[in-house]
Amino acid sequence: MRTDRQPSPVVANGERSDESVKRGPLAILASLRLTLGSLLLLLIAVAYIYERASEADATLPLVLPLSMLSINLLAAMVTNRAFRQQLPLLVFHLALFAVIVLVAMGRLTYLRATTEVVTGGEHLGMDRIQAGPWHWGAKDFVHFENLGFRIEYKPGLQRDATVNQVRWRDEMGIPRTMEIGDQVPLVIRGYRFYTSSNKGFAALFRWEPHGGKAELGSVSFPSYPANKSEQQARWRLGTDDLRVALNIPEQLIDPETTSHFRLPDRHDVTVDFFWRIAILKPGESVLIPAGRLVYVGLTTWMGYNVFYDWTMPWLLAACALAVLALGWHFWSKFSLRPWQPD
């Protein structure tokens, strides 16, 4: 009986040839049209993120085209025999696939945040958190102590080097100390803490309620010297909302010469209870119906930029592997013939 159906082509080892695969669903996923479309979507996503200038909105627009590119590249490696026959080319495309997947995973699991820690105090939480939907880090278990800092200023109030000494416990529970800065981070459980330009003064108080236990508290004033003329903050004491202002009669940082950030030699704080105003120097106190408020003194606080992305070392390794594999491929290709023919 005659039939028009032709047998599927086979290779010597009995496997189906690439021709049948190229006509299947993988052909669509491996097509250059999908590559071009994915790159176009990635370009649109980058432009959208640039215009919106919001990292929190960047995850989905980036992950979608990156996922399409990874599927496209994986399908191309399956359908294209040349990738499997040339080991350097295969390694290069596998490394490129790893880079795309890691970038997408990095966007899904990253974290950026800020935090402020009073000198002598301990970091207990983060503020202004932006994180990917799959962030699994242990940010609530990261603690360290701010031991103090030094900041140099060039003429014109240009901030120079920032050196901040911190103390923390490593994974074995052993206390460690180090100096960090804007470029040298403290790394705990993958979280990287960098010093920032955000720093200032904090007033320390001791609250002695009638018939209760004394408590220590602090009030952080706005960043200095950026907000030099606005050194005041609100503070909730029990059921009362207070306004505390820092008064510094001297010029701490001279804009005409080299200087450094320091505590004032003379200062006082104004505590506004809204029904009474008290001006206190260090060691002085004010008596109110609920108890006594003692102004202990002035200290400093440092602001930190927090960054978390577990994919960074793996991205570096994948990029290095891609470069080496591509160099291997071209070296193997051009070494087959002389560089300068006779």
VEXDREN-2710 file (C-alpha; in Angstrom, 1 decimal):
% VEXDREN-2710
k/r/px/py/pz
1/MET/0.0/0.0/0.0
2/ARG/1.4/3.3/-1.0
3/THR/1.6/6.3/1.4
4/ASP/3.0/9.8/1.2
5/ARG/4.2/9.8/4.8
6/GLN/7.9/10.0/5.0
7/PRO/9.9/8.6/7.8
8/SER/11.5/11.0/10.2
9/PRO/15.2/11.6/9.5
10/VAL/17.5/10.0/12.0
11/VAL/21.2/10.4/12.8
12/ALA/23.7/7.6/13.0
13/ASN/23.1/7.0/16.7
14/GLY/19.3/6.7/16.3
15/GLU/18.3/10.1/17.6
16/ARG/16.0/12.4/15.8
17/SER/17.7/15.0/13.8
18/ASP/17.6/18.7/14.5
19/GLU/15.3/19.3/11.5
20/SER/12.3/17.8/13.3
21/VAL/13.0/19.9/16.4
22/LYS/13.3/23.1/14.3
23/ARG/9.7/22.6/13.2
24/GLY/8.4/22.0/16.7
25/PRO/7.3/24.4/19.5
26/LEU/10.9/24.9/20.5
27/ALA/11.6/26.6/17.2
28/ILE/9.3/29.4/18.2
29/LEU/11.0/29.8/21.6
30/ALA/14.4/29.7/20.0
31/SER/13.6/32.2/17.2
32/LEU/15.6/35.4/16.6
33/ARG/12.2/37.2/16.5
34/LEU/11.6/36.3/20.1
35/THR/15.2/37.4/20.9
36/LEU/14.5/40.8/19.2
37/GLY/11.2/41.2/20.9
38/SER/12.6/40.4/24.3
39/LEU/15.5/42.9/23.8
40/LEU/13.0/45.5/22.7
41/LEU/10.9/44.9/25.9
42/LEU/14.0/45.2/28.0
43/LEU/14.9/48.5/26.4
44/ILE/11.3/49.8/27.1
45/ALA/11.6/48.5/30.7
46/VAL/14.9/50.4/31.2
47/ALA/13.4/53.6/29.7
48/TYR/10.3/53.2/31.9
49/ILE/12.4/52.7/35.1
50/TYR/14.6/55.7/34.2
51/GLU/11.6/58.0/33.8
52/ARG/9.8/56.7/36.9
53/ALA/13.0/56.8/39.0
54/SER/11.5/54.3/41.5
55/GLU/13.4/51.1/42.2
56/ALA/10.4/49.6/43.8
57/ASP/8.6/49.6/40.5
58/ALA/11.5/48.2/38.6
59/THR/11.2/44.5/39.4
60/LEU/8.3/43.3/37.2
61/PRO/9.3/45.4/34.1
62/LEU/12.8/43.9/34.3
63/VAL/12.0/40.3/35.3
64/LEU/9.5/39.8/32.4
65/PRO/11.9/40.4/29.5
66/LEU/14.8/38.8/31.3
67/SER/12.7/35.6/31.7
68/MET/11.8/35.7/28.0
69/LEU/15.5/36.0/27.1
70/SER/16.5/33.1/29.4
71/ILE/13.8/30.8/27.8
72/ASN/14.8/32.0/24.3
73/LEU/18.5/31.3/25.0
74/LEU/17.9/27.9/26.6
75/ALA/15.7/26.9/23.6
76/ALA/18.4/28.0/21.2
77/MET/21.0/25.9/22.9
78/VAL/18.6/22.8/22.6
79/THR/17.7/23.3/19.0
80/ASN/21.1/24.5/17.6
81/ARG/23.5/21.7/17.1
82/ALA/26.5/24.1/16.8
83/PHE/26.2/25.0/20.5
84/ARG/26.5/21.3/21.5
85/GLN/29.3/20.5/19.1
86/GLN/31.6/23.4/20.1
87/LEU/32.4/23.2/23.8
88/PRO/33.6/26.8/24.2
89/LEU/30.5/28.1/22.5
90/LEU/28.3/26.0/24.7
91/VAL/30.1/27.2/27.9
92/PHE/29.7/30.8/26.8
93/HIS/26.0/30.5/26.2
94/LEU/25.5/28.6/29.5
95/ALA/27.3/31.4/31.3
96/LEU/25.2/33.9/29.5
97/PHE/22.1/32.0/30.5
98/ALA/23.3/32.1/34.1
99/VAL/23.9/35.8/34.0
100/ILE/20.3/36.5/32.7
101/VAL/18.8/34.2/35.4
102/LEU/20.9/35.7/38.2
103/VAL/20.0/39.3/37.2
104/ALA/16.3/38.3/37.3
105/MET/16.7/36.5/40.6
106/GLY/18.6/39.5/42.0
107/ARG/15.7/41.8/41.2
108/LEU/13.3/39.4/42.9
109/THR/15.3/39.1/46.1
110/TYR/17.2/42.4/46.5
111/LEU/16.8/44.9/49.4
112/ARG/17.7/48.5/49.8
113/ALA/17.0/50.4/53.0
114/THR/18.4/53.0/55.3
115/THR/18.9/53.1/59.1
116/GLU/20.1/55.5/61.8
117/VAL/22.0/54.5/64.9
118/VAL/22.9/56.7/67.8
119/THR/26.6/56.6/68.9
120/GLY/26.8/53.9/71.6
121/GLY/23.5/52.5/70.5
122/GLU/22.6/49.3/68.6
123/HIS/21.0/48.9/65.2
124/LEU/17.6/47.2/65.6
125/GLY/15.7/47.8/62.4
126/MET/15.6/49.4/59.0
127/ASP/13.7/52.2/57.4
128/ARG/12.5/53.1/53.9
129/ILE/12.8/49.5/52.8
130/GLN/12.6/48.6/49.1
131/ALA/12.7/44.8/48.5
132/GLY/11.9/42.3/45.9
133/PRO/8.8/40.1/46.4
134/TRP/11.0/37.0/47.1
135/HIS/13.4/38.6/49.6
136/TRP/14.2/35.9/52.1
137/GLY/17.0/37.6/54.1
138/ALA/17.0/37.7/57.9
139/LYS/17.0/41.5/58.3
140/ASP/15.4/41.3/61.7
141/PHE/18.3/39.4/63.1
142/VAL/21.1/41.7/62.0
143/HIS/22.5/43.8/64.8
144/PHE/25.6/45.9/65.3
145/GLU/26.7/48.8/67.6
146/ASN/27.8/52.2/66.4
147/LEU/31.0/53.1/68.4
148/GLY/31.5/56.6/66.9
149/PHE/32.7/58.2/63.7
150/ARG/34.9/60.9/62.3
151/ILE/34.2/63.0/59.2
152/GLU/36.6/65.4/57.6
153/TYR/35.4/68.4/55.6
154/LYS/37.3/70.3/52.9
155/PRO/36.8/74.0/52.3
156/GLY/33.3/74.8/51.1
157/LEU/31.7/72.2/53.4
158/GLN/32.7/69.3/51.0
159/ARG/32.5/66.1/52.9
160/ASP/35.7/64.0/52.7
161/ALA/36.5/60.7/54.3
162/THR/34.1/59.1/56.8
163/VAL/35.4/56.6/59.2
164/ASN/32.9/54.8/61.5
165/GLN/33.9/52.2/64.0
166/VAL/31.3/49.5/64.6
167/ARG/31.1/46.3/66.7
168/TRP/29.1/43.2/66.1
169/ARG/29.1/39.4/66.7
170/ASP/30.1/37.0/64.0
171/GLU/28.3/33.7/63.3
172/MET/30.3/32.1/66.1
173/GLY/29.1/34.7/68.6
174/ILE/32.6/36.3/68.8
175/PRO/32.7/40.1/69.2
176/ARG/34.3/41.9/66.2
177/THR/35.2/45.5/65.5
178/MET/36.1/47.3/62.3
179/GLU/36.1/50.7/60.6
180/ILE/33.7/51.2/57.8
181/GLY/32.9/54.1/55.4
182/ASP/31.1/55.1/52.2
183/GLN/33.1/52.5/50.2
184/VAL/34.0/50.0/52.9
185/PRO/30.9/48.2/54.2
186/LEU/30.0/46.1/57.2
187/VAL/28.7/42.8/55.9
188/ILE/26.4/40.7/58.2
189/ARG/24.5/37.8/56.7
190/GLY/24.8/39.2/53.3
191/TYR/23.6/42.7/54.3
192/ARG/26.0/45.5/53.5
193/PHE/26.0/48.6/55.6
194/TYR/27.7/51.8/54.2
195/THR/28.0/55.1/55.9
196/SER/26.1/58.0/54.3
197/SER/26.0/61.8/54.3
198/ASN/23.1/61.5/56.6
199/LYS/24.3/62.2/60.2
200/GLY/23.7/64.6/63.0
201/PHE/23.1/65.1/66.8
202/ALA/20.9/63.3/69.3
203/ALA/19.8/64.5/72.7
204/LEU/19.9/61.9/75.5
205/PHE/17.2/62.1/78.2
206/ARG/16.4/60.2/81.4
207/TRP/12.7/60.0/82.3
208/GLU/11.9/59.5/86.0
209/PRO/8.1/59.0/86.4
210/HIS/6.5/59.2/89.8
211/GLY/6.3/55.8/91.3
212/GLY/7.9/54.2/88.2
213/LYS/11.2/53.0/86.9
214/ALA/13.6/55.4/85.2
215/GLU/14.0/55.1/81.4
216/LEU/16.6/56.4/79.0
217/GLY/15.6/57.8/75.6
218/SER/17.1/59.8/72.7
219/VAL/15.8/62.4/70.3
220/SER/17.6/62.6/66.9
221/PHE/17.7/66.0/65.2
222/PRO/17.7/66.5/61.4
223/SER/21.0/65.9/59.5
224/TYR/23.8/68.4/60.2
225/PRO/25.0/70.7/58.6
226/ALA/22.5/70.1/55.8
227/ASN/19.7/71.3/58.2
228/LYS/21.8/73.5/60.3
229/SER/18.9/76.0/61.0
230/GLU/16.3/73.4/61.6
231/GLN/17.6/71.4/64.6
232/GLN/14.3/70.4/66.1
233/ALA/12.2/67.3/66.4
234/ARG/9.0/65.9/67.9
235/TRP/9.2/63.4/70.7
236/ARG/6.5/61.4/72.4
237/LEU/6.9/61.1/76.2
238/GLY/4.3/58.9/77.7
239/THR/1.0/60.5/76.6
240/ASP/2.6/63.9/75.8
241/ASP/3.9/65.1/72.5
242/LEU/6.9/67.3/73.0
243/ARG/9.0/69.5/70.6
244/VAL/12.7/69.5/71.3
245/ALA/15.1/72.0/69.7
246/LEU/18.9/72.1/69.8
247/ASN/20.6/75.4/70.3
248/ILE/24.2/75.7/69.2
249/PRO/25.7/79.2/69.5
250/GLU/29.0/78.4/67.8
251/GLN/30.0/77.5/64.2
252/LEU/31.0/73.9/64.3
253/ILE/32.2/73.5/60.7
254/ASP/34.2/76.3/59.1
255/PRO/33.4/76.6/55.4
256/GLU/36.6/78.5/54.7
257/THR/39.0/75.9/55.9
258/THR/39.6/72.2/56.6
259/SER/37.5/71.0/59.5
260/HIS/35.7/68.0/60.9
261/PHE/32.4/67.0/62.4
262/ARG/32.4/67.4/66.2
263/LEU/30.2/68.0/69.2
264/PRO/29.7/71.6/70.2
265/ASP/31.6/73.0/73.2
266/ARG/28.4/74.9/74.4
267/HIS/24.8/74.1/73.7
268/ASP/21.4/73.7/75.3
269/VAL/18.0/72.2/74.4
270/THR/14.6/73.8/74.4
271/VAL/11.8/71.4/75.5
272/ASP/8.4/72.7/74.5
273/PHE/5.6/70.9/76.4
274/PHE/3.0/73.2/74.6
275/TRP/1.9/74.4/78.1
276/ARG/5.4/75.0/79.4
277/ILE/8.9/75.7/77.8
278/ALA/12.1/74.6/79.6
279/ILE/15.6/75.4/78.5
280/LEU/18.1/72.7/79.7
281/LYS/21.8/72.3/79.8
282/PRO/23.5/68.9/80.2
283/GLY/22.6/67.6/83.7
284/GLU/19.7/69.9/84.3
285/SER/16.1/68.7/84.7
286/VAL/12.5/69.9/84.6
287/LEU/9.7/68.7/86.9
288/ILE/6.3/68.1/85.4
289/PRO/3.2/66.5/87.0
290/ALA/4.0/63.0/85.7
291/GLY/7.6/63.0/86.8
292/ARG/11.1/64.5/86.2
293/LEU/12.8/64.8/82.8
294/VAL/16.6/65.0/83.0
295/TYR/18.7/66.1/80.0
296/VAL/21.7/63.8/80.1
297/GLY/23.7/65.3/77.3
298/LEU/24.4/65.4/73.5
299/THR/25.7/62.7/71.3
300/THR/25.7/61.9/67.6
301/TRP/24.0/59.5/65.2
302/MET/25.0/58.1/61.8
303/GLY/22.8/57.1/58.9
304/TYR/23.6/54.0/56.9
305/ASN/22.6/52.8/53.4
306/VAL/21.8/49.1/53.4
307/PHE/22.2/46.8/50.4
308/TYR/21.4/43.1/50.0
309/ASP/21.9/41.1/46.8
310/TRP/23.2/37.5/47.2
311/THR/23.6/37.2/43.4
312/MET/26.6/39.6/43.1
313/PRO/29.5/37.1/43.6
314/TRP/27.8/34.6/41.3
315/LEU/27.2/37.3/38.7
316/LEU/30.9/38.1/38.8
317/ALA/31.8/34.4/38.4
318/ALA/29.3/33.9/35.5
319/CYS/30.6/37.0/33.6
320/ALA/34.2/35.9/34.1
321/LEU/33.3/32.5/32.8
322/ALA/31.5/34.0/29.7
323/VAL/34.5/36.1/28.9
324/LEU/37.0/33.2/29.2
325/ALA/34.7/30.9/27.1
326/LEU/34.4/33.5/24.4
327/GLY/38.1/34.0/24.3
328/TRP/38.6/30.2/24.2
329/HIS/36.2/30.0/21.3
330/PHE/37.9/32.7/19.2
331/TRP/41.3/31.4/20.0
332/SER/40.3/27.9/18.9
333/LYS/38.8/29.3/15.7
334/PHE/41.7/31.5/14.6
335/SER/44.4/29.1/15.7
336/LEU/43.4/26.7/13.0
337/ARG/45.0/29.0/10.4
338/PRO/48.1/31.1/10.6
339/TRP/47.7/34.8/11.7
340/GLN/49.9/35.9/8.8
341/PRO/49.6/33.6/5.8
342/ASP/52.7/33.0/3.7
END
